[in-house]
Amino acid sequence: KEKFIKYVRRIKDAVGNEIKLINTLLSSAKLEGDKIELNPEEVNIQSEIEMSIHGHEHSAKEKGIQILNNTDPNTPSIYADHARVIEVLNNLVDNAIKYTEQGSVIIESFFDENFVNINIKDTGSGMKQEDIAHLGKKFFRVGNYLDDGEGKPDVVRPGGTGLGLYVTFGLVEKMGGKITVESKVG
């Protein structure tokens, strides 16, 4: 029974990953062709942040990473495409967990009368400034190649397509928002 449960879980995870990849590819193609449909509505961003954290608690716990909600409970709703907001939040939280080996991922919110700002902070290894300039470009991945041991890129690093942030940046821009990235190596 334990082996059965183990393999069913693996199959479920694999199917979930494939569905996520297909959706990312579809969103990417729609963005590139300027065919993405947005259906703006009032979105309770506080609730969606809580849902995203809840959805990623298991993967954070498996890595021994704390995921903390430090958002202001009075954060107002935003006007955006509900499904796309969920897609953006999930991608950013997932990336923060994926690229953090120890420590924490913290989600914060700040707002004024015009804008709601959501910060997702992690204690990952950081990025070089020249890499930050390329984030959100199609197929770009920080450290895309594994070193061959002699200081030369050798093999493409497995585990991603470089489309997730392309879609995330594009969706945020299409909804009238802006993404900024701050990082330092170490």
Protein Blocks (a to p, Z undefined) as FASTA:
>chain_A
ZZmmmmmmmmmmmmmmmmmmmmmmmmmmmmmnopaccddddddfklmmmmmmmmmmmmmm
mnopacddfbdfklccddddfklmmmmmmmmmmmmmmmpcbhcddddddddfkbccdddd
dfbebjafklmmmgoiahiaehkbccehlopafbdcehiehlmmmmmmmmmmmnopacdd
dddeZZ
